[in-house]
């Protein structure tokens, strides 16, 4: 009788949740139409919210769901070891494009309201990090899939928010069969939220293959790369940097839709400082004092010839930092801001990074040392679980 009551309660919750999702969807339609005209969303919004050319996976296999570009890349060492059909869903356009390099079965994940009508039976659903969508796990499980959460983390910045809605997350974790956490601290927090069968195996990004796809000749000067910068960071960083005669800047914005805005900013900066400047898309060399990398897929190639890397996403609030393992792989000297709450586990795997306030950048330059990765990640339990 008790078990029956729990099923009814779960059913009522699901109906309420679905109804709220429907209301949100209807209210959001005008805004989604407007956003779909922006370059950043012109592909993802029609596919995610209208299922336009975004059909369900045709074949049953191992379904990976991740949010964006970096998470997709972190899957490569795992996927390369599996012999089953690989399906990948993502949220962002850059993630979708990267997923297409790993499998022909790549899709945008539809809005939750549409998932009951979109999901086909899969052997396993593997979700990465913090993609905790209630209907994603519930529907996949109802259709016969085992459900796993990998690279799970609860950052310091979001921990209190999770606790406020712990009743909700307990319902999500009730649908997840096994969790692979990044650290013991994450495990403790996940247990509070109702997760079960938790294994601590480190951050799988530490196992990521870092490969140079094009070799550039290193300029005969010190190369300072501003990597994965976000809105406002280019001006903040350049304002607190003094370019010396034996140095050059390479600027790599995080989001392609910002390339033109950053171009205008760097053009003015170069003019005011009497420096040479060009866009990489217009001239594919690194001869100028300042070069804007306005194309995708070049960052690792540029890390290979960089002396100093200033990691973006860490000098403005809300982003939470970016992956330090890639520049550390090449032994680059690394500066980062202190807003790294989304990447703390990765930062703990690198020795030698300097965390500074933006006004301390210039004074910290002489004190920088080469970085070194100290990895303790084990992906074997995940591979063993998925190999069947």
C-alpha positions, 0 to 999 in steps of 0.5 A, a space after each residue: 500500500 505504501 509503495 502504491 501511495 509513493 507512485 501516486 505521489 510521484 505521478 502527481 508531482 510529474 503532472 504538476 512539473 509538466 504543467 509548469 513547464 507548459 506554462 513557461 513554454 507558452 509564455 516564452 514563445 515570443 522571446 524565443 522567436 526574438 532570440 532565434 534571430 541572434 546568431 548565437 541561437 539561430 540553430 539551437 532555438 528552433 531545434 530545441 524548442 520546435 524540434 526543427 530538423 532535430 529528430 529522436 535518435 534512430 538507434 539504441 545505444 549509449 546516450 551521452 548528454 552534455 552542455 557545451 563544447 568543453 564537456 563534449 571534448 572531455 568525453 573523447 577518451 571514454 567514447 574511443 573505448 566503447 564499441 556500442 552505438 554512441 548518441 550525443 545531445 548538447 545544449 550549445 551550438 559549439 557543443 553540437 558542432 564538436 559532438 559531430 566530430 565524435 559521432 554522426 548521431 548528435 542532437 540538440 537536447 529539446 526543452 523538457 516539455 518535449 522530451 516525453 515525445 522525443 526520447 526513444 529507448 536507450 541502453 544507458 543515459 550518461 549525463 555530465 556535470 550539472 545537467 540535472 533535468 528532471 524529465 530527462 532522467 525520468 523519461 529515459 528511465 521509464 523507457 528502459 535506460 540505466 541512468 548515470 551522472 558523471 563528473 558530478 560537482 556542486 560548486 561552493 557558489 551554487 551549494 546554498 541554492 541546491 540546499 534550498 531546493 533539496 526536496 526537488 533534487 531528491 526527486 531527480 536523484 531518485 531517477 539516477 542509478 549511479 553517480 561519479 563525483 569529482 571529489 569527496 566534498 562533492 560526494 558529501 554534498 550530493 549525498 545531502 541532495 539524495 544521490 546514491 551509489 556515488 563513486 569519487 573518481 576525479 574530474 574526467 577533463 583531466 583525462 582529456 586528450 590535448 592535441 595540436 591540430 596545426 603547428 604555428 611557428 613561435 614568434 621571437 618574443 614573449 607571447 601573452 594569450 588572453 584565453 576564453 575572455 568574456 564580455 568586459 574582460 578584454 578591456 579590464 585585462 588590457 587596462 591592467 597590462 603594460 605591453 613591453 617591446 618584447 611582448 605580443 597579445 593574442 586575444 581569444 574571446 570565448 563566444 563567436 558572436 562577440 568577435 566583431 565587438 572585440 574587434 572594435 575594442 582592440 582596434 581602438 586600443 591598438 590605435 591609442 597605444 600606437 600598436 599594430 593589430 589584425 584579425 586572424 580571419 583576415 590574415 592567418 599569421 601572428 605578426 602584429 602586436 595584437 592579434 584577435 583570433 576570430 575563429 574556432 578550434 585554434 586555442 590549443 594550437 596557440 597554447 602550444 606557443 604561448 609563454 603566459 596565459 591569462 584565463 578569462 571567465 574569472 575576472 567577472 562574476 557569474 562565469 566561474 572560470 575556465 579549464 586550466 589543464 589545456 595551457 598547463 599541458 604545455 607548461 604555460 605560465 598561468 594567471 587567473 582571476 579569483 572567480 573560479 567556482 565552476 573549475 575548482 576541481 581542475 585548478 586543484 590539479 595544476 601546480 603554479 597557477 597565480 590567482 589575482 585581482 585584475 589590478 594585480 595582473 601587471 605586478 604579478 607577471 615577473 613572479 609567474 612560474 611554469 605550471 604542472 599537471 598533477 592528475 588523479 583521475 580514473 575513468 576505468 570504472 566508467 568505461 567498465 560500466 558502459 562496456 557491455 
